[in-house]
């Protein structure tokens, strides 16, 4: 609940989401879905994973409190950033879908914005 209120407070400072009209309520729910997804997978605010290119364990931290939201067919991309211990920024893109009465992250794309751009250019859905 506290995080939901934080997202609501921060939403007023967010840049326009996209050309599509996305209601404030949906924007908040999408950002809450992203935050819940992150919270469920982090330990003490850190997310660790094996980097596909280097085969090394990396640890990253949420860095962007004002994610960009893009409509993608009936779904949405919530685009944000993570930062590693050296200060390098990595893109973090969350494909979010409405399932019943709630919004859920159905795919997490880490550090592959070209993939998201290619998907967006094909129109989604």
C-alpha positions as YAML, in Angstrom:
chain: A
units: angstrom
residues:
- id: 1
  name: UNK
  ca: [0.00, 0.00, 0.00]
- id: 2
  name: UNK
  ca: [2.81, 2.38, 0.87]
- id: 3
  name: UNK
  ca: [4.45, 1.79, -2.52]
- id: 4
  name: UNK
  ca: [1.13, 2.38, -4.25]
- id: 5
  name: UNK
  ca: [0.88, 5.76, -2.55]
- id: 6
  name: UNK
  ca: [4.45, 6.55, -3.54]
- id: 7
  name: UNK
  ca: [3.67, 5.70, -7.17]
- id: 8
  name: UNK
  ca: [0.55, 7.87, -7.02]
- id: 9
  name: UNK
  ca: [2.58, 10.78, -5.65]
- id: 10
  name: UNK
  ca: [5.31, 10.38, -8.27]
- id: 11
  name: UNK
  ca: [2.91, 9.96, -11.14]
- id: 12
  name: UNK
  ca: [2.22, 13.67, -11.19]
- id: 13
  name: UNK
  ca: [5.85, 14.23, -12.23]
- id: 14
  name: UNK
  ca: [5.97, 11.56, -14.95]
- id: 15
  name: UNK
  ca: [6.43, 12.55, -18.57]
- id: 16
  name: UNK
  ca: [3.67, 11.79, -21.08]
- id: 17
  name: UNK
  ca: [3.44, 8.04, -21.57]
- id: 18
  name: UNK
  ca: [2.89, 7.82, -25.31]
- id: 19
  name: UNK
  ca: [0.74, 9.11, -28.12]
- id: 20
  name: UNK
  ca: [-2.04, 6.81, -26.94]
- id: 21
  name: UNK
  ca: [-4.35, 8.07, -24.23]
- id: 22
  name: UNK
  ca: [-3.64, 6.04, -21.13]
- id: 23
  name: UNK
  ca: [-5.74, 7.00, -18.13]
- id: 24
  name: UNK
  ca: [-4.12, 8.02, -14.87]
- id: 25
  name: UNK
  ca: [-5.68, 5.00, -13.17]
- id: 26
  name: UNK
  ca: [-4.16, 2.59, -15.72]
- id: 27
  name: UNK
  ca: [-0.78, 4.36, -15.52]
- id: 28
  name: UNK
  ca: [-0.75, 3.91, -11.74]
- id: 29
  name: UNK
  ca: [-1.79, 0.27, -11.98]
- id: 30
  name: UNK
  ca: [0.91, -0.44, -14.58]
- id: 31
  name: UNK
  ca: [3.59, 1.16, -12.43]
- id: 32
  name: UNK
  ca: [2.37, -0.74, -9.36]
- id: 33
  name: UNK
  ca: [2.55, -4.01, -11.35]
- id: 34
  name: UNK
  ca: [6.14, -3.20, -12.31]
- id: 35
  name: UNK
  ca: [7.08, -2.29, -8.73]
- id: 36
  name: UNK
  ca: [5.49, -5.44, -7.31]
- id: 37
  name: UNK
  ca: [7.35, -7.54, -9.89]
- id: 38
  name: UNK
  ca: [10.64, -5.90, -8.88]
- id: 39
  name: UNK
  ca: [9.92, -6.20, -5.14]
- id: 40
  name: UNK
  ca: [9.16, -9.93, -5.48]
- id: 41
  name: UNK
  ca: [12.52, -10.56, -7.19]
- id: 42
  name: UNK
  ca: [14.94, -8.35, -5.31]
- id: 43
  name: UNK
  ca: [16.81, -8.97, -2.10]
- id: 44
  name: UNK
  ca: [17.58, -5.83, -0.11]
- id: 45
  name: UNK
  ca: [16.79, -3.80, -3.24]
- id: 46
  name: UNK
  ca: [19.21, -5.73, -5.47]
- id: 47
  name: UNK
  ca: [18.43, -7.98, -8.46]
- id: 48
  name: UNK
  ca: [21.08, -10.55, -9.41]
- id: 49
  name: UNK
  ca: [21.22, -12.43, -12.69]
- id: 50
  name: UNK
  ca: [23.63, -14.19, -15.04]
- id: 51
  name: UNK
  ca: [24.55, -11.88, -17.93]
- id: 52
  name: UNK
  ca: [23.93, -13.73, -21.22]
- id: 53
  name: UNK
  ca: [26.92, -12.14, -22.98]
- id: 54
  name: UNK
  ca: [29.59, -12.42, -20.29]
- id: 55
  name: UNK
  ca: [28.22, -15.44, -18.37]
- id: 56
  name: UNK
  ca: [29.02, -13.45, -15.22]
- id: 57
  name: UNK
  ca: [26.84, -12.83, -12.19]
- id: 58
  name: UNK
  ca: [25.70, -9.19, -12.15]
- id: 59
  name: UNK
  ca: [23.75, -7.25, -9.55]
- id: 60
  name: UNK
  ca: [21.63, -4.26, -10.45]
- id: 61
  name: UNK
  ca: [19.40, -1.82, -8.59]
- id: 62
  name: UNK
  ca: [16.26, 0.10, -9.61]
- id: 63
  name: UNK
  ca: [17.25, 3.56, -10.83]
- id: 64
  name: UNK
  ca: [14.31, 5.23, -12.56]
- id: 65
  name: UNK
  ca: [11.25, 6.23, -10.53]
- id: 66
  name: UNK
  ca: [9.52, 7.75, -13.57]
- id: 67
  name: UNK
  ca: [9.12, 4.92, -16.06]
- id: 68
  name: UNK
  ca: [7.85, 5.53, -19.57]
- id: 69
  name: UNK
  ca: [4.66, 3.68, -20.53]
- id: 70
  name: UNK
  ca: [3.89, 2.66, -24.10]
- id: 71
  name: UNK
  ca: [0.76, 1.00, -25.41]
- id: 72
  name: UNK
  ca: [1.52, -2.26, -27.24]
- id: 73
  name: UNK
  ca: [-1.66, -3.68, -28.72]
- id: 74
  name: UNK
  ca: [-3.82, -4.58, -25.73]
- id: 75
  name: UNK
  ca: [-0.70, -4.71, -23.53]
- id: 76
  name: UNK
  ca: [1.81, -2.13, -22.34]
- id: 77
  name: UNK
  ca: [5.55, -1.74, -22.08]
- id: 78
  name: UNK
  ca: [6.65, -0.09, -18.85]
- id: 79
  name: UNK
  ca: [10.19, 1.05, -19.63]
- id: 80
  name: UNK
  ca: [12.60, 1.86, -16.84]
- id: 81
  name: UNK
  ca: [16.28, 1.63, -15.90]
- id: 82
  name: UNK
  ca: [18.46, -0.30, -13.52]
- id: 83
  name: UNK
  ca: [22.00, 0.58, -12.51]
- id: 84
  name: UNK
  ca: [24.88, -1.74, -11.60]
- id: 85
  name: UNK
  ca: [27.50, -1.28, -8.90]
- id: 86
  name: UNK
  ca: [29.79, 0.59, -11.36]
- id: 87
  name: UNK
  ca: [27.06, 3.09, -12.24]
- id: 88
  name: UNK
  ca: [26.31, 1.61, -15.67]
- id: 89
  name: UNK
  ca: [22.65, 2.06, -16.66]
- id: 90
  name: UNK
  ca: [20.76, -0.89, -18.10]
- id: 91
  name: UNK
  ca: [17.32, -0.72, -19.65]
- id: 92
  name: UNK
  ca: [14.57, -2.65, -17.92]
- id: 93
  name: UNK
  ca: [11.40, -3.16, -19.93]
- id: 94
  name: UNK
  ca: [8.33, -4.86, -18.52]
- id: 95
  name: UNK
  ca: [5.57, -6.22, -20.75]
- id: 96
  name: UNK
  ca: [2.41, -5.80, -18.69]
- id: 97
  name: UNK
  ca: [-0.98, -7.36, -19.46]
- id: 98
  name: UNK
  ca: [-4.38, -7.00, -17.85]
- id: 99
  name: UNK
  ca: [-5.42, -10.39, -16.50]
- id: 100
  name: UNK
  ca: [-8.90, -10.27, -15.05]
- id: 101
  name: UNK
  ca: [-9.08, -7.24, -12.79]
- id: 102
  name: UNK
  ca: [-5.34, -6.84, -12.31]
- id: 103
  name: UNK
  ca: [-2.26, -5.94, -14.30]
- id: 104
  name: UNK
  ca: [0.70, -8.34, -14.30]
- id: 105
  name: UNK
  ca: [4.18, -8.36, -15.74]
- id: 106
  name: UNK
  ca: [4.27, -11.22, -18.26]
- id: 107
  name: UNK
  ca: [7.80, -10.60, -19.56]
- id: 108
  name: UNK
  ca: [10.88, -8.81, -18.23]
- id: 109
  name: UNK
  ca: [13.42, -7.68, -20.84]
- id: 110
  name: UNK
  ca: [16.75, -6.62, -19.38]
- id: 111
  name: UNK
  ca: [19.20, -4.50, -21.36]
- id: 112
  name: UNK
  ca: [17.70, -5.18, -24.81]
- id: 113
  name: UNK
  ca: [15.95, -1.99, -25.89]
- id: 114
  name: UNK
  ca: [16.49, -2.89, -29.61]
- id: 115
  name: UNK
  ca: [14.20, -5.90, -29.06]
- id: 116
  name: UNK
  ca: [11.51, -3.66, -27.53]
- id: 117
  name: UNK
  ca: [11.92, -1.13, -30.37]
- id: 118
  name: UNK
  ca: [11.58, -3.89, -32.97]
- id: 119
  name: UNK
  ca: [8.45, -5.22, -31.25]
- id: 120
  name: UNK
  ca: [6.98, -1.71, -31.09]
- id: 121
  name: UNK
  ca: [7.65, -1.16, -34.80]
- id: 122
  name: UNK
  ca: [5.59, -4.27, -35.57]
- id: 123
  name: UNK
  ca: [2.62, -2.78, -33.74]
- id: 124
  name: UNK
  ca: [2.06, -5.28, -30.96]
- id: 125
  name: UNK
  ca: [-0.72, -7.66, -30.25]
...
